[in-house]
Amino acid sequence: MGSLISKVKICLSAWYPVRARVLLLGLYSSGKTTTLYQLKLREKVTTISTVGFNVETLEPINGVSFTVWDISLNSQTWPFYKHYFANTQGMIFVVDCKDAEKHTDAKQLLHMILGETDMEGVPFIIIANKQDLQDTKKPSDLALDLELDKWTGHAWEIFGCSAISGDGLQEALNSLSVMIKKRGITMS
């Protein structure tokens, strides 16, 4: 009986994609907004620093329609932004691989976010951004810096990407869609 229900869900997802609420987070100037609009429009757009948030719905991938919240986080507004974490099915965390001095801050922010009760078990991807530039940290080295191996209660993967060119972003989103479906969210 279970396999019949699974087959029906797969068939229905082609017409009625699962909706997933995804947070797009990271430090200031890591490339979050550029990533969002590269995923949405598949082209480079001129961005300004986000004050507050941007929200966009992306085309379905693997039967998952993403509503992505690009949120500007800082220490003064942190208590208010915890409210965005409720009902989150996935997270995209963007790190500027060119700016190694900020990797400790990125690790602290990531660990603070994942430590929130509402983020328990939420699958996430790390966008190791700015791989199009020379002398950037490799994704495998960034994974060590961020101590990603500590998060065994979460499905996660890290991708070397360029938000400017879009290289690697679709593969990253594809992976997140698989993790979200595997975790099991209800169709809405």
C-alpha positions in Angstrom: 0.0 0.0 0.0 2.9 2.4 0.9 4.4 2.0 -2.6 1.1 2.8 -4.3 0.8 6.0 -2.2 4.4 6.9 -3.1 3.8 6.4 -6.8 0.6 8.6 -6.6 2.6 11.4 -4.8 5.3 11.2 -7.5 2.7 11.5 -10.3 0.9 14.3 -8.5 4.1 16.3 -7.9 4.5 16.9 -11.6 1.2 18.9 -11.6 1.1 20.0 -8.0 4.7 20.6 -6.7 5.4 20.5 -3.0 5.9 24.0 -1.6 9.0 24.5 0.4 9.8 27.6 2.5 13.6 28.1 2.2 15.7 30.7 4.0 18.7 32.2 2.2 21.1 33.4 4.9 24.8 34.3 5.3 27.0 37.2 6.2 26.8 40.7 4.7 28.1 40.9 1.2 28.4 37.1 0.8 26.3 37.1 -2.4 22.9 36.1 -1.1 20.8 38.5 -3.2 22.9 37.8 -6.3 22.3 34.1 -5.7 18.6 34.6 -5.3 18.1 36.5 -8.5 20.5 34.3 -10.5 18.3 31.3 -9.4 15.1 33.2 -10.2 16.0 35.0 -13.5 19.1 33.0 -14.5 21.0 36.2 -15.2 23.2 38.6 -13.3 21.3 41.6 -11.9 22.7 44.7 -10.1 21.9 44.4 -6.5 22.0 46.7 -3.5 22.5 45.7 0.2 19.3 44.1 1.4 17.5 45.9 4.2 15.0 43.6 5.7 14.2 40.8 3.2 13.4 39.8 -0.4 11.0 36.9 -1.2 10.9 35.1 -4.5 9.2 31.9 -5.7 11.4 29.7 -8.0 10.4 27.3 -10.7 9.8 23.8 -9.4 12.8 21.5 -9.3 12.2 17.7 -8.8 8.6 18.5 -7.9 9.5 21.1 -5.2 8.5 24.8 -5.6 10.8 27.0 -3.5 9.6 30.2 -1.8 13.0 31.7 -0.9 13.4 34.3 1.8 16.6 36.3 1.4 17.0 37.8 4.9 19.5 40.4 6.1 20.7 39.3 9.5 22.7 41.4 12.0 23.3 41.3 15.7 20.9 44.1 16.5 18.0 42.5 14.7 18.8 38.9 15.5 16.0 38.4 18.1 13.4 39.5 15.6 14.6 37.3 12.8 14.2 34.1 14.8 10.5 34.4 13.8 11.5 33.6 10.2 12.8 30.2 11.2 9.4 28.7 12.0 8.0 26.4 9.3 11.2 26.3 7.3 11.8 23.3 5.2 15.3 24.1 3.9 18.2 26.6 4.1 20.7 28.0 1.7 23.7 29.5 3.5 26.1 31.6 1.4 29.7 32.1 2.2 32.2 34.4 0.5 35.1 32.1 -0.2 37.3 35.0 -1.2 37.1 36.6 2.3 38.7 34.1 4.6 38.8 36.6 7.5 35.0 36.3 7.8 34.8 32.5 7.9 34.9 32.4 11.7 32.0 34.8 11.8 30.2 32.7 9.1 30.7 29.6 11.3 29.3 31.3 14.4 26.3 32.6 12.5 25.6 29.2 10.9 25.9 27.4 14.2 23.7 29.9 15.9 21.0 29.4 13.3 21.2 25.6 13.3 21.0 25.7 17.1 17.6 27.3 17.0 14.7 24.9 17.9 12.8 25.8 14.8 15.8 24.8 12.6 16.2 21.3 14.1 16.7 18.8 11.4 16.2 21.3 8.6 18.3 20.3 5.5 20.7 22.9 4.2 23.2 23.6 1.5 26.3 25.7 1.7 27.0 27.9 -1.3 30.8 28.3 -1.3 30.5 31.4 -3.4 32.9 33.4 -5.6 34.6 30.3 -7.0 35.0 32.3 -10.2 37.7 34.4 -8.5 41.3 33.4 -8.0 42.7 32.3 -4.6 39.3 31.3 -3.1 38.9 28.7 -0.5 37.8 25.3 -1.9 34.5 23.9 -0.7 36.2 20.9 1.1 38.4 23.3 3.1 35.4 25.6 3.9 33.5 22.6 5.2 36.3 22.0 7.7 36.4 25.7 8.7 32.6 25.7 9.3 32.8 22.4 11.2 29.9 21.0 9.2 30.6 17.5 10.5 29.1 18.5 13.8 25.6 18.8 12.3 24.7 15.1 12.1 21.0 15.8 12.7 20.8 17.7 9.4 21.2 16.6 5.8 23.6 19.0 4.2 25.9 19.4 1.2 28.4 22.0 0.2 28.8 23.4 -3.4 31.4 25.5 -5.1 29.5 28.2 -6.9 29.6 31.5 -8.6 26.5 33.7 -8.0 27.6 36.1 -10.7 27.8 33.4 -13.5 25.3 30.9 -11.9 27.9 28.1 -12.1 26.9 25.4 -9.6 23.7 27.0 -8.3 21.2 24.7 -10.1 23.0 21.6 -8.9 22.9 22.9 -5.4 19.2 23.6 -5.6 18.6 20.2 -7.1 20.4 18.7 -4.1 18.3 20.7 -1.7 15.1 19.6 -3.4 16.1 16.0 -2.9 16.9 16.5 0.8 13.6 18.3 1.4 11.6 15.6 -0.3 13.5 12.9 1.6 12.7 14.7 4.9 9.1 14.6 3.9 7.0 17.7 3.8 3.3 17.7 3.1 1.8 18.9 -0.2 -0.1 22.1 0.0 
